């Protein structure tokens, strides 16, 4: 990989502070006040914006804890923790898509001065604090996570990255053969842009994956976006597609996750999710590769 000069800047977008990292290959923008949501991921070689948002111009606004995710800005990449579906767990009423997507995250100023976007937030209901670090390395976006358990007892959690991707004609899903075999021949997997009928949606899980990667590739346009992760850290891949079936929206998501169910209450009982020792921490990594 060739060494590229990385740039970083802070912009104001619709009244919100947005941290931007870029080089010759890729540009990434994060609204740290809005759940550290990644609102833009651009391939600067092909000019493709990979992240989806509803029809019309980008509209950013603040949500509150307990809000339904469907009334959020619905743009880009959110973090889901410690659940995706709302559920009751250990006497806690956990909200839709978890607790962190609508919280303000704090920025580490010293790291930012070195071109590293390190952000953190403390959950309001569950006894967790989450840190995330983003760095650019050529055409790769390296994302590192640390989850700290602030209680003295073992705590379970579901984590999933939640990227709403904009599909274009000719896009194809690339998966390892070993992952594809876990999907039981779902027809839409082979033609993500068109296989699900209008006004429908679908989600499937591949678990346990032995190879941690999935990608969208468009041969005609020369575009590719790959998500790569350590399958020993997160051994499940969720795939979501809506063609109008969910609130009329059209988008796609590849979701590396540690759980085989969107509900922490279900996944924890089945022992299909993460666990953190009392007063302990766990870490995991994710890489987004932009371009061929």
C-alpha positions as CSV (number, residue, x, y, z in Angstrom):
1,X,0.0,0.0,0.0
2,X,1.4,3.4,-0.9
3,X,1.8,6.0,1.8
4,X,-0.6,8.9,1.4
5,X,-0.7,12.2,3.2
6,X,-3.8,12.4,5.4
7,X,-5.7,15.6,6.0
8,X,-8.1,16.4,8.8
9,X,-10.5,19.3,9.4
10,X,-13.6,20.3,11.3
11,X,-16.6,21.6,9.5
12,X,-20.0,22.9,10.5
13,X,-22.8,21.0,8.7
14,X,-26.4,22.2,9.3
15,X,-25.4,23.4,12.8
16,X,-23.4,20.3,13.8
17,X,-19.7,19.8,14.2
18,X,-18.4,17.3,11.7
19,X,-14.9,15.8,11.8
20,X,-13.4,15.0,8.3
21,X,-10.5,12.7,7.5
22,X,-9.2,12.4,3.9
23,X,-6.3,11.6,1.6
24,X,-6.1,11.0,-2.2
25,X,-8.1,7.8,-2.0
26,X,-10.9,8.3,0.5
27,X,-12.9,10.8,2.5
28,X,-14.8,10.1,5.7
29,X,-17.0,12.5,7.7
30,X,-18.3,11.9,11.3
31,X,-21.0,13.9,13.2
32,X,-19.6,13.3,16.7
33,X,-22.6,15.0,18.4
34,X,-25.0,12.6,16.7
35,X,-23.8,9.3,17.9
36,X,-20.5,9.6,16.2
37,X,-22.4,8.8,13.0
38,X,-20.3,8.4,9.9
39,X,-22.4,10.5,7.5
40,X,-20.2,10.3,4.4
41,X,-17.7,7.7,3.0
42,X,-16.4,8.7,-0.5
43,X,-14.2,7.0,-2.9
44,X,-12.2,10.0,-4.2
45,X,-10.9,8.1,-7.2
46,X,-14.4,7.2,-8.7
47,X,-16.3,9.9,-6.8
48,X,-18.8,7.4,-5.4
49,X,-20.6,8.2,-2.2
50,X,-21.2,4.9,-0.6
51,X,-23.5,5.9,2.2
52,X,-27.3,6.2,1.7
53,X,-29.7,8.8,3.0
54,X,-33.4,9.4,2.3
55,X,-34.5,11.2,-0.8
56,X,-33.7,14.9,-0.8
57,X,-30.8,16.7,0.7
58,X,-28.9,15.4,3.8
59,X,-30.9,16.4,6.9
60,X,-29.1,16.2,10.2
61,X,-31.0,16.6,13.5
62,X,-30.7,15.5,17.1
63,X,-32.5,12.5,18.5
64,X,-33.2,11.7,22.2
65,X,-32.7,8.5,24.2
66,X,-35.6,6.2,23.6
67,X,-36.4,7.5,20.1
68,X,-37.4,5.0,17.4
69,X,-34.5,4.6,15.0
70,X,-36.9,5.1,12.0
71,X,-37.3,8.8,12.9
72,X,-33.5,9.4,13.0
73,X,-31.6,11.1,10.1
74,X,-31.2,7.6,8.6
75,X,-27.9,8.5,7.0
76,X,-24.6,6.5,7.0
77,X,-23.1,4.3,9.6
78,X,-24.3,4.0,13.2
79,X,-23.1,1.9,16.1
80,X,-25.6,-0.5,17.7
81,X,-24.9,-1.4,21.3
82,X,-25.9,-3.3,23.5
83,X,-28.9,-4.4,21.4
84,X,-30.5,-3.7,18.0
85,X,-34.1,-4.7,18.7
86,X,-35.7,-3.0,21.8
87,X,-35.9,-5.5,24.6
88,X,-35.9,-6.0,28.4
89,X,-32.7,-7.4,29.9
90,X,-31.8,-7.6,33.6
91,X,-34.5,-5.1,34.5
92,X,-33.3,-2.6,31.9
93,X,-35.6,-1.4,29.1
94,X,-33.2,-1.2,26.1
95,X,-34.3,1.1,23.2
96,X,-34.5,0.5,19.5
97,X,-31.1,0.1,17.9
98,X,-29.4,0.4,21.3
99,X,-28.2,3.3,23.4
100,X,-25.2,4.9,21.6
101,X,-26.5,6.0,18.2
102,X,-28.3,9.1,19.6
103,X,-25.8,10.2,22.3
104,X,-23.1,12.9,21.9
105,X,-19.6,11.4,21.8
106,X,-16.6,13.2,23.2
107,X,-13.6,13.8,21.0
108,X,-10.0,13.2,22.2
109,X,-8.3,16.5,21.2
110,X,-4.7,15.2,21.5
111,X,-5.5,12.3,19.2
112,X,-7.2,14.6,16.7
113,X,-4.1,16.8,16.5
114,X,-2.4,13.7,15.1
115,X,-5.1,13.0,12.5
116,X,-6.8,10.3,14.6
117,X,-10.5,10.5,15.4
118,X,-10.8,9.0,18.9
119,X,-14.3,9.3,20.4
120,X,-16.0,7.9,23.4
121,X,-19.4,7.8,25.1
122,X,-20.9,6.4,28.3
123,X,-24.2,4.6,28.1
124,X,-27.2,5.9,30.1
125,X,-28.9,2.6,30.9
126,X,-26.3,-0.2,30.6
127,X,-23.0,-0.1,32.6
128,X,-20.8,0.4,29.6
129,X,-18.4,3.0,28.2
130,X,-17.5,2.7,24.5
131,X,-14.4,4.1,22.8
132,X,-13.8,4.1,19.0
133,X,-10.7,5.1,17.1
134,X,-10.7,5.9,13.3
135,X,-7.5,6.2,11.2
136,X,-6.9,6.4,7.5
137,X,-4.2,4.1,6.0
138,X,-4.2,4.6,2.2
139,X,-7.5,3.4,0.9
140,X,-8.3,1.7,4.3
141,X,-10.3,3.0,7.2
142,X,-9.1,1.3,10.3
143,X,-11.7,1.3,13.2
144,X,-10.8,0.1,16.7
145,X,-13.2,-0.4,19.6
146,X,-12.8,-0.8,23.3
147,X,-15.9,-1.6,25.4
148,X,-15.4,-1.1,29.2
149,X,-17.7,-2.8,31.7
150,X,-18.3,-0.3,34.6
151,X,-20.0,-2.9,36.8
152,X,-18.5,-5.6,39.0
153,X,-20.4,-8.4,37.3
154,X,-20.2,-10.0,33.9
155,X,-22.3,-8.2,31.3
156,X,-23.6,-9.4,27.9
157,X,-23.9,-7.2,24.9
158,X,-24.8,-7.2,21.2
159,X,-22.7,-5.1,18.9
160,X,-23.3,-4.5,15.3
161,X,-22.1,-1.8,12.9
162,X,-25.1,-0.5,11.0
163,X,-24.1,0.9,7.6
164,X,-26.8,2.1,5.3
165,X,-25.3,1.7,1.8
166,X,-26.6,3.2,-1.5
167,X,-26.9,0.5,-4.1
168,X,-26.4,1.2,-7.8
169,X,-27.1,-0.8,-11.0
170,X,-24.5,-3.5,-11.4
171,X,-23.6,-3.8,-7.8
172,X,-22.9,-7.4,-6.7
173,X,-22.3,-8.9,-3.3
174,X,-18.9,-10.7,-2.8
175,X,-18.7,-13.2,0.0
176,X,-16.3,-16.0,0.9
177,X,-17.7,-19.4,-0.2
178,X,-17.8,-20.5,3.4
179,X,-20.0,-17.6,4.3
180,X,-22.3,-18.0,1.3
181,X,-23.0,-21.7,2.3
182,X,-24.4,-20.5,5.6
183,X,-27.1,-18.4,3.9
184,X,-29.1,-21.4,2.7
185,X,-29.4,-20.3,-0.9
186,X,-31.2,-17.0,-0.3
187,X,-31.9,-15.8,-3.9
188,X,-31.4,-12.1,-3.2
189,X,-27.8,-12.6,-2.1
190,X,-26.6,-13.0,-5.7
191,X,-28.2,-9.8,-7.0
192,X,-28.6,-7.4,-4.1
193,X,-29.8,-4.5,-6.3
194,X,-32.8,-6.2,-7.7
195,X,-33.7,-9.6,-6.3
196,X,-36.0,-8.6,-3.5
197,X,-39.4,-7.5,-5.0
198,X,-40.6,-3.9,-4.5
199,X,-42.2,-3.1,-1.2
200,X,-40.4,-6.0,0.5
201,X,-37.4,-6.3,2.8
202,X,-35.3,-9.1,4.3
203,X,-32.6,-9.8,6.8
204,X,-30.4,-12.9,7.2
205,X,-27.5,-14.0,9.4
206,X,-24.5,-16.1,8.5
207,X,-23.1,-17.7,11.6
208,X,-20.5,-18.8,12.5
209,X,-18.3,-17.2,9.8
210,X,-14.7,-18.5,9.5
211,X,-13.6,-15.7,7.1
212,X,-14.3,-12.2,8.2
213,X,-15.0,-10.2,5.0
214,X,-17.8,-9.1,2.7
215,X,-17.9,-6.6,-0.1
216,X,-19.9,-4.8,-2.7
217,X,-18.3,-4.6,-6.2
218,X,-19.3,-2.9,-9.4
219,X,-17.2,-4.1,-12.3
220,X,-18.6,-1.5,-14.8
221,X,-17.9,1.5,-12.6
222,X,-14.7,0.2,-11.0
223,X,-16.1,0.5,-7.5
224,X,-15.6,-1.7,-4.5
225,X,-16.2,-1.5,-0.8
226,X,-15.0,-4.2,1.5
227,X,-15.7,-4.7,5.2
228,X,-13.0,-6.9,6.9
229,X,-12.8,-8.1,10.5
230,X,-11.5,-10.9,12.7
231,X,-14.0,-13.7,12.8
232,X,-12.6,-14.7,16.1
233,X,-13.8,-11.4,17.5
234,X,-17.1,-11.2,15.7
235,X,-18.3,-14.4,14.1
236,X,-21.6,-13.3,12.5
237,X,-22.5,-11.4,9.4
238,X,-26.0,-9.8,9.1
239,X,-27.3,-8.8,5.7
240,X,-30.2,-6.4,5.4
241,X,-32.0,-5.2,2.2
242,X,-35.1,-3.1,1.9
243,X,-36.7,-2.2,-1.4
244,X,-39.5,0.0,0.0
245,X,-40.5,-2.6,2.6
246,X,-39.2,-0.7,5.6
247,X,-40.8,2.8,5.7
248,X,-40.5,3.1,2.0
249,X,-36.7,3.2,1.9
250,X,-34.3,1.5,-0.4
251,X,-30.9,0.6,1.0
252,X,-28.5,-2.3,1.9
253,X,-26.4,-3.1,4.9
254,X,-23.5,-5.5,5.6
255,X,-23.3,-5.8,9.4
256,X,-20.4,-7.6,11.1
257,X,-21.7,-8.5,14.6
258,X,-21.1,-10.7,17.6
259,X,-24.7,-12.0,17.8
260,X,-27.0,-14.2,15.8
261,X,-30.1,-12.3,16.9
262,X,-30.9,-8.6,17.0
263,X,-32.3,-8.8,20.5
264,X,-29.9,-8.9,23.4
265,X,-32.5,-10.7,25.5
266,X,-32.7,-13.5,23.0
267,X,-29.0,-13.6,22.1
268,X,-27.8,-13.7,25.7
269,X,-30.0,-16.6,26.6
270,X,-28.8,-18.5,23.5
271,X,-25.2,-17.5,24.4
272,X,-24.8,-15.9,20.9
273,X,-23.4,-12.6,21.9
274,X,-20.5,-10.9,23.7
275,X,-19.6,-10.9,27.3
276,X,-17.3,-8.6,29.4
277,X,-15.9,-9.5,32.8
278,X,-16.8,-7.3,35.7
279,X,-14.7,-4.1,35.6
280,X,-13.1,-5.6,32.5
281,X,-12.9,-4.6,28.8
282,X,-13.0,-6.1,25.4
283,X,-11.6,-4.9,22.1
284,X,-12.3,-5.5,18.4
285,X,-11.3,-4.2,15.0
286,X,-12.9,-3.4,11.7
287,X,-11.4,-2.3,8.4
288,X,-13.2,-0.6,5.5
289,X,-11.4,-0.9,2.2
290,X,-12.5,1.6,-0.4
291,X,-11.7,0.9,-4.1
292,X,-10.3,-1.9,-6.1
